[in-house]
């Protein structure tokens, strides 16, 4: 199993490889036939494997056109869009089976761990389908998700300056909703009672810390099943690793 994440301009490119002990033709049918595809893919998708064809998705709310086939070489290459995202599948003969090279291009860089852990389970389902076994419906574990956060370096903050004052921004996709994460954030923030300037439970907490840094924890809509955290710290102590340690500690506690 191999997974990599890179940036291409302002977009992120996730690449994954999987080997299946089945022929290219058999895997191709599982990639293109709606009745097979819906058993392992995140939604039912209907399309002709011809470049330019519309893709109709149905996630349970009814089919609607939200994509287009951009590339199709029968038995070998299939690429299509899903809203603003691009999914590309390329098959290669590999001994008595075949190798799948999968690429996902998207905008939400910090959602990459959610995408990777989700696709990991999709490909497990695809393998089960190909083997004629029951396809087990499962959700990624917090441990799977956070392993990709570490592998892709998504826990590293972005530093800059505002009017000459240091600032660090830490963004992380969480594995639990805001109401679950909020009590832990309040404990980790250790905000002085007289330093709080904003409290909007469970969305935002801003305060001046004991070391003089100005911190703001914000929870918003995320990718997957959890909230998205953005922690912004401004001041001379912004680069103190204690802030990234607190975010990492939050993730560990959410894993349980």
Protein Blocks (a to p, Z undefined) as FASTA:
>chain_A
ZZddddehjaccdddddddfbdfklmmmmmmmmklmmmmpmbdcdddddehiacdddehi
apadfbdcfbdcehkaccddehjbccddddddehjbccdddddddfblmlmmmmmmmmmm
mmmmmmmmmnopacddddddfklmmmmmmmnopmbccdddeehiacdddddddfbdfklm
mmmmmmmnopafklpcbdcdffbccdddfkopacdddddddehjbdcdddddedjklmpm
klmmmmmmmmmmmnZZ
